[in-house]
Amino acid sequence: MKLKKILLLISAILFVTASLSAQNYKYIGADKCKLCHNKAATGEQYNKWFAGPHANALKSLTNEASLAYAKKNGIADPAKDAKCLECHSTFATIPGGANMGLKENEGVSCETCHGAGSAYKAATIMKSQETSIKNGLIVPDEDLCKKCHNPSNPFHKEFNYKTYSEKFAHPNPAAAK
């Protein structure tokens, strides 16, 4: 039990640190990402996200298993509990004043993994990964994923970064040309 609390504390510290570094940027929401990342020629990243577990992470807090866990652990509503929302809702965790269009129901938004998009969303910036990174784009890595996919999560399943990153990859085939 102590280990779980320590891991949860470390996760919270990492999340706060990431949030503080992102305060220069604003969250634009998946609908803005969709404008460019929803075409077959460029990989349909939005559709892949929308159909997957990250977009539906907030909804998962209302399933039977989540509600049973909540009841057993004294959580009135997991869809409103800060500890649960840390990993299930980008909207619930962004700093005050940093929202330009992120919707409350987005679950784990594109910007959880790729950083607040206000400064790198322009097509002229997105043409260069280096320039995008200078403007807040995050290239997800194992450490970022393990902020939520870790043993402190009560529904933790074995997490193999290589396997999951291949499963959830959403490259832009046009960028390779």
TAJOSUL-V435406 format. One record per residue. N is the residue number from 1. RES is the residue in one letter. PHI is phi as a letter, one per 30 degrees, with the letter a starting at -180 (999 if undefined). BURIAL is b if it has 16 or more other C-alpha atoms within 10 Angstrom, else e. D_FIRST is the distance of its C-alpha to the first C-alpha in Angstrom with 2 decimals. Layout:
# TAJOSUL-V435406
n=N res=RES phi=PHI burial=BURIAL d_first=D_FIRST
n=N res=RES phi=PHI burial=BURIAL d_first=D_FIRST
This chain:
# TAJOSUL-V435406
n=1 res=M phi=999 burial=e d_first=0.00
n=2 res=K phi=d burial=e d_first=3.83
n=3 res=L phi=d burial=e d_first=5.41
n=4 res=K phi=d burial=e d_first=5.16
n=5 res=K phi=d burial=e d_first=6.46
n=6 res=I phi=d burial=e d_first=8.77
n=7 res=L phi=d burial=b d_first=9.99
n=8 res=L phi=d burial=b d_first=10.66
n=9 res=L phi=d burial=e d_first=12.49
n=10 res=I phi=d burial=e d_first=14.41
n=11 res=S phi=d burial=b d_first=15.38
n=12 res=A phi=d burial=b d_first=16.62
n=13 res=I phi=d burial=e d_first=18.59
n=14 res=L phi=d burial=e d_first=20.13
n=15 res=F phi=d burial=b d_first=21.07
n=16 res=V phi=d burial=e d_first=22.68
n=17 res=T phi=d burial=e d_first=24.52
n=18 res=A phi=d burial=e d_first=25.84
n=19 res=S phi=d burial=b d_first=26.87
n=20 res=L phi=d burial=e d_first=28.73
n=21 res=S phi=d burial=e d_first=30.60
n=22 res=A phi=c burial=b d_first=31.62
n=23 res=Q phi=d burial=e d_first=33.09
n=24 res=N phi=d burial=e d_first=36.55
n=25 res=Y phi=c burial=b d_first=36.52
n=26 res=K phi=c burial=b d_first=36.51
n=27 res=Y phi=d burial=b d_first=34.99
n=28 res=I phi=c burial=b d_first=37.85
n=29 res=G phi=j burial=b d_first=36.18
n=30 res=A phi=d burial=b d_first=36.50
n=31 res=D phi=d burial=b d_first=39.96
n=32 res=K phi=d burial=b d_first=41.32
n=33 res=C phi=d burial=b d_first=39.77
n=34 res=K phi=e burial=b d_first=41.37
n=35 res=L phi=e burial=e d_first=44.82
n=36 res=C phi=c burial=b d_first=44.88
n=37 res=H phi=c burial=b d_first=42.11
n=38 res=N phi=b burial=b d_first=43.35
n=39 res=K phi=c burial=e d_first=46.40
n=40 res=A phi=e burial=e d_first=46.76
n=41 res=A phi=d burial=e d_first=48.53
n=42 res=T phi=c burial=e d_first=45.59
n=43 res=G phi=j burial=b d_first=42.79
n=44 res=E phi=h burial=b d_first=41.84
n=45 res=Q phi=e burial=b d_first=38.46
n=46 res=Y phi=e burial=b d_first=38.15
n=47 res=N phi=d burial=b d_first=38.77
n=48 res=K phi=d burial=b d_first=36.20
n=49 res=W phi=d burial=b d_first=33.57
n=50 res=F phi=e burial=b d_first=34.72
n=51 res=A phi=d burial=e d_first=34.52
n=52 res=G phi=c burial=e d_first=31.12
n=53 res=P phi=d burial=b d_first=27.47
n=54 res=H phi=d burial=b d_first=27.15
n=55 res=A phi=d burial=b d_first=29.95
n=56 res=N phi=c burial=b d_first=28.48
n=57 res=A phi=d burial=b d_first=24.84
n=58 res=L phi=d burial=b d_first=25.35
n=59 res=K phi=d burial=b d_first=27.04
n=60 res=S phi=d burial=b d_first=24.16
n=61 res=L phi=d burial=b d_first=22.19
n=62 res=T phi=c burial=e d_first=24.83
n=63 res=N phi=d burial=e d_first=24.72
n=64 res=E phi=e burial=e d_first=23.96
n=65 res=A phi=d burial=e d_first=20.55
n=66 res=S phi=d burial=b d_first=19.37
n=67 res=L phi=d burial=b d_first=20.92
n=68 res=A phi=d burial=e d_first=19.41
n=69 res=Y phi=d burial=e d_first=15.83
n=70 res=A phi=e burial=b d_first=16.81
n=71 res=K phi=d burial=e d_first=18.36
n=72 res=K phi=d burial=e d_first=15.51
n=73 res=N phi=c burial=e d_first=13.15
n=74 res=G phi=i burial=e d_first=15.95
n=75 res=I phi=c burial=b d_first=17.21
n=76 res=A phi=d burial=e d_first=20.99
n=77 res=D phi=b burial=e d_first=22.04
n=78 res=P phi=d burial=b d_first=19.93
n=79 res=A phi=d burial=b d_first=23.20
n=80 res=K phi=b burial=e d_first=23.26
n=81 res=D phi=d burial=e d_first=19.66
n=82 res=A phi=e burial=e d_first=19.31
n=83 res=K phi=d burial=e d_first=15.82
n=84 res=C phi=d burial=b d_first=17.30
n=85 res=L phi=d burial=b d_first=20.60
n=86 res=E phi=e burial=b d_first=19.36
n=87 res=C phi=c burial=b d_first=19.65
n=88 res=H phi=c burial=b d_first=22.07
n=89 res=S phi=b burial=b d_first=24.80
n=90 res=T phi=d burial=b d_first=26.74
n=91 res=F phi=e burial=b d_first=28.77
n=92 res=A phi=d burial=b d_first=25.94
n=93 res=T phi=c burial=b d_first=24.85
n=94 res=I phi=d burial=b d_first=28.24
n=95 res=P phi=d burial=e d_first=29.61
n=96 res=G phi=e burial=e d_first=32.15
n=97 res=G phi=i burial=e d_first=35.64
n=98 res=A phi=c burial=b d_first=34.65
n=99 res=N phi=c burial=b d_first=35.48
n=100 res=M phi=c burial=e d_first=38.87
n=101 res=G phi=l burial=e d_first=38.40
n=102 res=L phi=d burial=b d_first=34.85
n=103 res=K phi=c burial=b d_first=34.47
n=104 res=E phi=d burial=e d_first=31.64
n=105 res=N phi=c burial=b d_first=31.40
n=106 res=E phi=d burial=b d_first=31.26
n=107 res=G phi=i burial=b d_first=27.62
n=108 res=V phi=d burial=b d_first=26.73
n=109 res=S phi=d burial=b d_first=30.17
n=110 res=C phi=e burial=b d_first=32.16
n=111 res=E phi=d burial=b d_first=31.55
n=112 res=T phi=d burial=b d_first=27.77
n=113 res=C phi=c burial=b d_first=28.59
n=114 res=H phi=c burial=e d_first=32.05
n=115 res=G phi=i burial=b d_first=31.97
n=116 res=A phi=e burial=b d_first=33.93
n=117 res=G phi=c burial=b d_first=37.34
n=118 res=S phi=e burial=b d_first=39.87
n=119 res=A phi=c burial=b d_first=41.30
n=120 res=Y phi=c burial=b d_first=41.29
n=121 res=K phi=d burial=b d_first=42.30
n=122 res=A phi=d burial=e d_first=46.01
n=123 res=A phi=e burial=e d_first=47.56
n=124 res=T phi=d burial=e d_first=49.29
n=125 res=I phi=d burial=b d_first=46.00
n=126 res=M phi=d burial=b d_first=44.21
n=127 res=K phi=d burial=e d_first=47.00
n=128 res=S phi=b burial=e d_first=45.49
n=129 res=Q phi=d burial=e d_first=41.87
n=130 res=E phi=d burial=e d_first=42.36
n=131 res=T phi=d burial=e d_first=43.73
n=132 res=S phi=d burial=b d_first=41.04
n=133 res=I phi=d burial=b d_first=38.31
n=134 res=K phi=d burial=e d_first=40.23
n=135 res=N phi=c burial=b d_first=40.09
n=136 res=G phi=j burial=b d_first=36.35
n=137 res=L phi=d burial=b d_first=35.88
n=138 res=I phi=c burial=b d_first=32.66
n=139 res=V phi=c burial=e d_first=32.79
n=140 res=P phi=e burial=e d_first=29.34
n=141 res=D phi=b burial=e d_first=27.65
n=142 res=E phi=d burial=e d_first=24.54
n=143 res=D phi=d burial=e d_first=22.64
n=144 res=L phi=d burial=b d_first=23.55
n=145 res=C phi=d burial=b d_first=22.44
n=146 res=K phi=d burial=e d_first=19.05
n=147 res=K phi=d burial=b d_first=18.33
n=148 res=C phi=c burial=b d_first=17.55
n=149 res=H phi=d burial=b d_first=17.67
n=150 res=N phi=b burial=b d_first=14.44
n=151 res=P phi=d burial=b d_first=11.22
n=152 res=S phi=d burial=b d_first=9.54
n=153 res=N phi=d burial=b d_first=12.24
n=154 res=P phi=d burial=e d_first=11.44
n=155 res=F phi=c burial=e d_first=14.90
n=156 res=H phi=e burial=e d_first=14.75
n=157 res=K phi=c burial=e d_first=17.65
n=158 res=E phi=e burial=e d_first=18.78
n=159 res=F phi=c burial=e d_first=20.37
n=160 res=N phi=c burial=e d_first=23.53
n=161 res=Y phi=e burial=e d_first=25.09
n=162 res=K phi=e burial=e d_first=28.59
n=163 res=T phi=d burial=e d_first=28.59
n=164 res=Y phi=d burial=e d_first=27.27
n=165 res=S phi=d burial=e d_first=29.48
n=166 res=E phi=d burial=e d_first=32.45
n=167 res=K phi=d burial=e d_first=31.61
n=168 res=F phi=c burial=e d_first=31.36
n=169 res=A phi=e burial=e d_first=34.10
n=170 res=H phi=b burial=b d_first=36.72
n=171 res=P phi=d burial=e d_first=39.39
n=172 res=N phi=c burial=b d_first=42.67
n=173 res=P phi=d burial=e d_first=45.42
n=174 res=A phi=d burial=e d_first=48.04
n=175 res=A phi=d burial=e d_first=46.44
n=176 res=A phi=d burial=e d_first=47.16
n=177 res=K phi=d burial=e d_first=50.88
